[in-house]
Amino acid sequence: MTDPACKACSGTWPRADHFIADLGLSNAYLHDDQFFSGWTVVVFKRHATELFHLAPTERIQLMEEVSLMAKTLAQVCEARKINYELLGNQLPHIHWHIIPRLANDPAPLEPVWRIQHEPMLRSGPDLQSKVQRLQQAIQNAR
């Protein structure tokens, strides 16, 4: 089931060139803003807005997929901590933000949403290098 008005369902978000991996029920993408290096979104493939809309088996599998991506990010980015966010206020479609918090974190006690910064956008070879590194790591983790 899809919702044509939903950016995640219509394919306009996340960007296709940020695709990391098909995890099963979800897809992983590098987030546009890489101020927090490795920030990834795991997007549920079908339209649903709440975890309770999923069958119990889907919830379990989705959490396994989120955990796999988080473990991969922790290793690749050498994260001190991983933050997990499932909000949906701005985009009502189940998607997890998985954010590695690194040793050089500018505000390690604050949520990323409160840290004022200019978005750090990756493109071209820089983007592809980061995506390929994560693709290889997730392949090795399976």
C-alpha positions as CSV (number, residue, x, y, z in Angstrom):
1,M,0.0,0.0,0.0
2,T,1.3,3.4,-0.9
3,D,0.1,7.0,-0.4
4,P,0.7,9.1,-3.6
5,A,0.8,12.3,-1.4
6,C,3.7,10.8,0.7
7,K,7.2,11.8,-0.3
8,A,8.6,8.5,0.8
9,C,5.9,6.5,-1.2
10,S,6.2,8.7,-4.3
11,G,10.0,8.2,-4.5
12,T,10.8,11.9,-4.1
13,W,12.5,11.3,-0.7
14,P,15.1,10.1,0.1
15,R,17.3,10.7,-2.9
16,A,18.0,7.7,-5.0
17,D,21.8,8.5,-5.2
18,H,21.9,8.2,-1.3
19,F,20.7,4.5,-1.4
20,I,22.8,2.2,0.8
21,A,20.9,-1.1,1.0
22,D,17.7,-3.0,0.7
23,L,17.3,-4.4,4.2
24,G,14.1,-6.4,3.6
25,L,11.1,-4.5,4.8
26,S,13.0,-1.2,4.6
27,N,15.7,0.6,2.6
28,A,18.6,2.5,4.1
29,Y,19.8,5.9,2.7
30,L,22.5,8.3,3.7
31,H,20.7,11.4,5.0
32,D,21.1,14.6,3.0
33,D,22.7,16.5,5.9
34,Q,26.0,14.9,6.9
35,F,27.0,17.4,9.5
36,F,26.7,14.3,11.7
37,S,28.8,12.0,9.6
38,G,27.0,8.8,8.8
39,W,23.5,10.0,9.6
40,T,21.3,7.5,7.9
41,V,17.5,7.0,7.4
42,V,15.9,3.6,7.3
43,V,12.6,3.9,5.5
44,F,9.8,1.3,5.7
45,K,8.9,0.2,2.1
46,R,5.1,0.4,2.4
47,H,3.1,3.3,3.8
48,A,2.4,3.2,7.5
49,T,2.6,6.0,10.0
50,E,2.7,4.2,13.3
51,L,4.5,1.1,14.7
52,F,1.2,-0.3,15.9
53,H,0.0,-0.3,12.2
54,L,2.5,-3.1,11.6
55,A,2.0,-6.7,12.2
56,P,4.1,-8.0,15.2
57,T,6.4,-9.9,12.9
58,E,7.0,-6.7,10.8
59,R,7.8,-4.7,13.9
60,I,10.3,-7.4,15.0
61,Q,11.9,-7.6,11.5
62,L,12.0,-3.8,11.2
63,M,13.8,-3.5,14.5
64,E,16.3,-6.1,13.4
65,E,16.9,-4.1,10.2
66,V,17.4,-0.8,12.2
67,S,19.8,-2.7,14.5
68,L,21.8,-4.0,11.6
69,M,22.2,-0.6,10.1
70,A,23.1,0.9,13.5
71,K,25.7,-1.7,14.2
72,T,27.2,-1.1,10.7
73,L,27.3,2.6,11.3
74,A,28.8,2.2,14.7
75,Q,31.7,0.2,13.2
76,V,32.2,2.3,10.0
77,C,32.0,5.6,11.8
78,E,33.7,4.5,15.1
79,A,30.7,6.0,16.9
80,R,30.7,6.5,20.7
81,K,26.9,6.3,20.7
82,I,24.1,5.8,18.2
83,N,21.0,8.0,18.4
84,Y,17.7,6.6,17.1
85,E,14.8,8.8,16.2
86,L,11.3,7.8,14.9
87,L,9.3,11.0,14.8
88,G,7.0,11.4,11.7
89,N,5.7,14.9,12.4
90,Q,7.1,16.3,9.2
91,L,6.9,13.2,7.1
92,P,4.2,10.8,8.3
93,H,5.7,7.6,7.0
94,I,7.7,5.2,9.3
95,H,11.4,6.0,9.0
96,W,14.1,5.8,11.5
97,H,16.9,8.3,11.8
98,I,20.1,6.5,12.9
99,I,22.7,9.0,13.9
100,P,26.3,8.1,14.9
101,R,27.6,10.4,17.6
102,L,31.4,10.7,17.2
103,A,34.3,11.6,19.4
104,N,34.4,15.1,17.8
105,D,30.7,15.7,18.4
106,P,30.1,19.5,18.9
107,A,27.4,18.9,21.5
108,P,27.4,15.3,22.7
109,L,24.6,15.9,25.3
110,E,22.2,17.6,22.9
111,P,19.8,16.0,20.4
112,V,20.9,16.7,16.8
113,W,17.8,18.8,16.2
114,R,18.9,21.4,18.7
115,I,22.4,21.9,17.2
116,Q,22.5,25.0,14.9
117,H,24.6,24.3,11.9
118,E,24.8,24.8,8.1
119,P,23.7,21.5,6.4
120,M,26.7,19.6,5.1
121,L,25.7,18.2,1.8
122,R,27.7,15.5,0.0
123,S,27.7,15.0,-3.7
124,G,29.6,13.4,-6.6
125,P,32.6,11.2,-5.7
126,D,32.5,12.2,-2.0
127,L,28.9,11.0,-1.7
128,Q,29.5,7.9,-3.7
129,S,32.6,7.0,-1.6
130,K,30.6,7.2,1.6
131,V,27.7,5.2,0.2
132,Q,30.0,2.5,-1.2
133,R,31.8,2.2,2.1
134,L,28.5,1.7,3.9
135,Q,27.3,-0.7,1.2
136,Q,30.4,-2.9,1.6
137,A,30.2,-2.8,5.4
138,I,26.5,-3.9,5.4
139,Q,27.3,-6.7,3.0
140,N,30.0,-7.9,5.3
141,A,27.7,-7.7,8.4
142,R,25.0,-10.0,6.9
